[in-house]
Each structure stands twice: as structure tokens, then as C-alpha cells.
Amino acid sequence: SSSSSSSSRPKSKSQAQIDRRRERNRILARRTRLRKKFFFESLQKDVSDLQAQNERLRGIIRARLPKALSSQILTSCAAKLPDIVAESPEMNPNVTSEDKSLVRSLRTSQQCFCISDPSLPDNPIVYASGGFCDLTGYALSEILGRNCRFLQGPGTSLKKVEKLRQAISRGEDCTVCLLNYKSDGTPFYNQLFVAALKDASNSIVNYVGVQSEVSLPPPDDEEHETAKLIKATEDEKVASSAGADDFDSFLS
């Protein structure tokens, strides 16, 4: 009976196993909080846009309806948002300067970002926003588990890639404009911002990459002039082709 009771008793875990599980749970909790933060910031932006539209509608009502009627309508439609929803992250004293920079980048990029996990081999993407899928043309199932380098191709600056790699290895923020490729092979310039996300002990738990498609690299970029010349040549070809088509249409 003693043997049966001992066999039914749960096996005790080693301290190393307990520590690994706690670390895994901590990282998962961190990711969950991060995603909630991104989604909440997206909600705040949507609310802000709706507020702007609402104010325009209120202006139309004031301008086109009699004062008594417009006042009645506007009073009945008055509503106050909870402070936490209406609050801008820039006004929140608990938001760090790094987080403010990240939030501004996410807003500017229309929520086009991905998150990678450096604790896994080759630092693969573990989360990608809908905006990232829309920009690149890849389905989420084609993105997860891959390193961000899959967007690179012919003409991608190896010097900039190395700059990005070194910044990531040091856990530093980095901004570069890379020539990337969409799923159908279309090239585009990707203004990329990468930041390391750290826990309370200053250990890196994730990297977030924010993407924004631009027509040309910035003026101080070494590829700017070449890219500008190529774009001008392509625009001239398109204009010439359109002119030829118009001429053929005229003759017919």
C-alpha cells in the first residue's frame, strides 16, 4: 500500500524546472500586456478620430439649424468619455519617454508592426499586426516563426542590415530605411524602427519593429539620390507610356 501511495503522489519539480516555468509564464504575461497596450492605443486613436468627426457634425448642426433646435439636439447627444480612454499617452506621467516614442511610431505607421522573441532560435516573429500583413501582402501564417529578413532581397543594403544587426545585438533602438519586397515581389522602401522591450531586471524579452512604407529614403540617407533618380526614370517611362496610349486612342 505504501508503494501505491507513493506512486500516486505527484512528482516534485526541481528548482530549475520551477524557475523555467516561472520565467516562461512571466514572458507570456509580458507579451499579453504588450498586446493589450497596442490594442488600447489603437482604440484611443479610433476614439480620437470619432471625436473629430463628431465635432464637425456638431458644427454643421450649429450652422444649419435654428439655435433653439440645435441646442436641444446637441444637449441630448452630449456624452463624456472616461478619462482613461480620452487620455493621451503623452499626458500620462507613468508612460516612459521610450514608450511615448513607441506609441507615436505605432500611430504614425497605422499599427503596422511585428514582435520578435530573441529567446527563440533566430529571433523569429511571434506576433504581427494586421497592418503588417496588409503592407507586406503575406498572410499571418506565412509570417509567424520567421526572421524579419525574409522581406529583404536584391538591392537591400548590406551596410544598413549590419547596422540593424549590431543595434539589436546591443539592445539599442535603431532606425533604418531598407529596400524590402512584398509577397508578390514588389519592391518598396521600408522606414523601419526597432526597439528592445525589457523587463524589470533590464533583460530583453522582445523586440518590436515598426514599419512604414515611404516613397524614398530620407534626404540624409546614402541611398536617397540613387533612389530618387530611379524613381524619376520610372515615372518618366510611365508618363511616356500613358502619352503613347492617349495618342493611339486619338488616332483610332
Residue, then its C-alpha position, 0 to 999 in steps of 0.5 A: s500500500s505504501s508503494s501505491s501511495s507513493s506512486s500516486r503522489p505527484k512528482s516534485k519539480s526541481q528548482a530549475q524546472i520551477d524557475r523555467r516555468r516561472e520565467r516562461n509564464r512571466i514572458l507570456a504575461r509580458r507579451t499579453r500586456l504588450r498586446k493589450k497596450f497596442f490594442f488600447e492605443s489603437l482604440q484611443k486613436d479610433v476614439s480620437d478620430l470619432q471625436a473629430q468627426n463628431e465635432r464637425l457634425r456638431g458644427i454643421i448642426r450649429a450652422r444649419l439649424p435654428k439655435a433653439l433646435s440645435s441646442q436641444i439636439l446637441t444637449s441630448c447627444a452630449a456624452k463624456l468619455p472616461d478619462i482613461v480612454a480620452e487620455s493621451p499617452e503623452m499626458n500620462p506621467n507613468v508612460t516612459s519617454e521610450d514608450k511615448s516614442l513607441v506609441r507615436s511610431l505605432r500611430t504614425s505607421q497605422q499599427c503596422f508592426c511585428i514582435s520578435d522573441p530573441s529567446l527563440p532560435d533566430n529571433p523569429i516573429v511571434y506576433a504581427s499586426g494586421g497592418f503588417c500583413d496588409l503592407t507586406g501582402y503575406a498572410l499571418s501564417e506565412i509570417l509567424g516563426r520567421n526572421c524579419r529578413f525574409l522581406q529583404g532581397p536584391g538591392t537591400s543594403l548590406k551596410k544598413v542590415e549590419k547596422l540593424r544587426q549590431a543595434i539589436s545585438r546591443g539592445e539599442d533602438c535603431t532606425v533604418c530605411l531598407l529596400n524590402y519586397k512584398s509577397d508578390g515581389t514588389p519592391f518598396y522602401n521600408q522606414l523601419f524602427v526597432a526597439a528592445l522591450k525589457d523587463a524589470s531586471n533590464s533583460i530583453v524579452n522582445y523586440v518590436g519593429v515598426q514599419s512604414e512604407v515611404s516613397l524614398p529614403p530620407p534626404d540624409d540617407e546614402e541611398h536617397e539620390t540613387a533612389k530618387l533618380i530611379k524613381a524619376t526614370e520610372d515615372e518618366k517611362v510611365a508618363s511616356s507610356a500613358g502619352a503613347d496610349d492617349f495618342d493611339s486612342f486619338l488616332s483610332 
